[in-house]
Amino acid sequence: MTDTKKPKLDDIRMRSLKYEDIDDYLKIEFDAFYPKLSSIYGNRRNAAYNIIKAEITSNFDSGRFMNALYKDRPVGIIELVTKESSEDYKRDFYLYLKYLGPIGAVRAYFLTFLDMPHLDENTIYLDNIAVDINKRHRGVATHMISFVEDLALKRKKNKLRLWVAQKNSDAYHLYRKSGFEHLVFRSSRIAEKYFGFRDWVYMGKML
């Protein structure tokens, strides 16, 4: 029987997002999460792109946006949210108003606010974990999680947390394999309406 499993990528390295990589970062994010983004921003791709890019730029020095690189090209993204970076995160309602109009701006601003986790000082929340569609199932996500574990210990944080849709079985099993445990199950009609999935699992790992 022929082994069709994709070979793992070698020499993946992590670094904080740089300005020249923002468009690659956003391409990976939009390829992975556009159904969710569409529900938030009213299926207005350009508006969503401009708002998210502006917010990343405004919070560029927060240290929360990370790239996984292979041959110096972004192949994975992850956002590391801490209590400190969450409290200092800059958001501009007028930016939403500019691109979405009054009703769309209020709706999107509210939904993105709901999406922000509430954390203690010992926790890193893993958000927007995604891999380039041409590089999936080749060890990139596992490498990113391993990097976050090492970084958390250096920052004297001992808890990792994340939410995953129950139907996203690939991601769920990856996190289980990486040592994350099932902490909370939540079924939400609001989440189903706006994010496409009703049942969610809150997972955690102690370091």
Phi, psi and omega in degrees: 000133181284134177275112182264006180294134181290138178293146178291149178279137177264157172061039171285136176228154182250145172204159175297147180301136175250157184305320184291348181257002185300316182295321176295320178301313183290328177298315178297317180297315183289324176298323184276323192238016185300322177304319178292314181296323180298321180291330180281315188259014174069037178059032178249087189300312182297320178296314179300316181300312183293321180293312182295319179297319179295321180291321176299315180298320180292335183245027189299326184271011183284341182079010185268342183260120185234148175244143163263128183248141171227120186054041176065018174242137179298128177236353179205154178226153175204142179247125183255110184256127176240169177302319183293312183290330178291318180292329183266000186294129183265127176229142184235107181300327182293336174294317177296318180298320181300317187264339188241349185078171188302309184292312180298324181294314180298316181297309183293319180297319179294315182293322178289331175292319178298331185284350183279127181282154174255119191236158170262177187287352181261005191242142166245126177262128181267117184236154174049050176280120183209153181234143175312136186300337180269000184234016183285157179062034180228021172093002184293311182296319178299319179296319180296318180295318178299320178298316181297321179299314179295318181295319180300316180296322178295328180269007178061041174244136188242010180229133172246140181222153175196158171253142175219140176293135183301325181285347178277074190294325180299313181293317181301314182290328175298314181293320176299317179296330180275003175099007178282142180250153179285117182257313185217141172249136180223132175248122188225121176292327178295315178298321179295319182294316188262333185244357174090349180231137182269322187255128185230150179240126173268123186240153181212158177218132174268139181253000000 
